[in-house]
Amino acid sequence: MATQTAQQAQAGSHLLPEDRAALLRAMLLMRGLEERAMSLYRQGKVPGSFYDGYGQEAVSAGAAFAMAPADRLCVLHRDLAAHVIRGVPPARILAQYLGRATGVTRGRDGNVHFGDRHLGCVGMVSMLPDMMLVATGMAMAFKLRGERRCAITWFGDGSTSRGDFHEAMNWAGVQKLPVVFVLENNQYAYSTPLDKQFAVDPGERAAAYGFSGVTVDGNDAEAMFEATRAARERAISGQGPTLIEAVTMRMHGHAAHDDMKYVPKEQVEEWRKRDPIDRQEARVTGAGGAVEAIRESVRAEIDAAAEEALAAPMPDPAGAAEGVFGVGEAEPLGDGLAPWSGFATGAPEGVS
Ligand SMILES: Cc1ncc(C[n+]2csc(CCOP(=O)(O)OP(=O)(O)O)c2C)c(N)n1
């Protein structure tokens, strides 16, 4: 297994060339899968609406890449790259959107409310930002059991106005819990712009709850990775939570039905110049990586995934209520993939 060079350590980066390529690959898969799902939606094959995270790929890719196998993730509706990184196969993701029996929720939910428990992910509750409380609860359990691992969740700028945001921040701060809060500041909560959402920069709120808050360029996957890696270090060494404000832009409507007439076109064009995938491609190319080969293999993977998902059966209506309500002993969450090279080269991670 490759180890970091002294040069890399000096430059302050914890990423090897293969990590940079893996980040790019996860973002390309997210974008490609969502583009394919949007096209399937337009063909009437995706029930309900369709939500995507176009332009925000670096936020979930960079943050999820810093998580160890035994860490636990509450992934939100614009964070598909986190599912990809934890190991959900592309065909299973498309089958989820298509409502098929082979999707993560086996057809119980048509779109983004999913998480593969076997990979350490808790399916998101639609009521926002409930997952902040779930992540905080898991972190509380880690602390009580003396386990060296951490929970992470993502949420939007709109979520910061709800009571549950403050409850989670407060309890996590009081208890110094091992949790990372990633605030995805994408300029709009549906049609509500930031100046109608809060009067105080939300990044500053962490201090009011007694823990660290950092603002990061959310269109830079490596900056997201480094900030999350540092936050996780703080979390597992007992220094408590971190609020990471990832500044980005929602480049598409709230969902497929929304033409976002309320967003000035110039604003979108300005952000297009900061596309996170273009930026990571430039880095990978600069380090001698074969970007076109990565793109080609991602395209082939998505084609194969679409074929497999479209051939998958619909769920049997007779079993519609199965697995919807918790009955009996709950199966514990499993561990997910953690492809960052630092986990292979460093000290053993996870439950002590
Ligand atoms: C309590 C609650 N109110 C309303 C909704 C409907 N809803 C889903 S996403 C959303 C906007 C959320 O905005 P934000 O938190 O900024 O995240 P973004 O979608 O911009 O990523 C709304 C209003 C909801 N899911 N939960």
The ligand as an ORCA input file, in Angstrom:
! r2SCAN-3c Opt
* xyz 1 1
  C     -39.739     20.449      8.258
  C     -39.757     20.453      6.771
  N     -40.332     21.489      6.108
  C     -40.373     21.483      4.746
  C     -39.840     20.445      4.030
  C     -39.882     20.439      2.493
  N     -38.533     20.723      2.001
  C     -37.695     19.737      1.629
  S     -36.180     20.299      1.199
  C     -36.669     21.913      1.509
  C     -35.699     23.040      1.337
  C     -34.534     22.828      2.196
  O     -33.596     23.833      1.985
  P     -32.148     23.651      2.524
  O     -32.169     23.105      3.915
  O     -31.437     24.941      2.332
  O     -31.517     22.503      1.614
  P     -31.348     22.498      0.026
  O     -32.558     21.772     -0.511
  O     -31.187     23.889     -0.455
  O     -30.104     21.691     -0.223
  C     -37.972     21.984      1.926
  C     -38.693     23.231      2.225
  C     -39.243     19.381      4.762
  N     -38.694     18.336      4.153
  N     -39.214     19.414      6.109
*
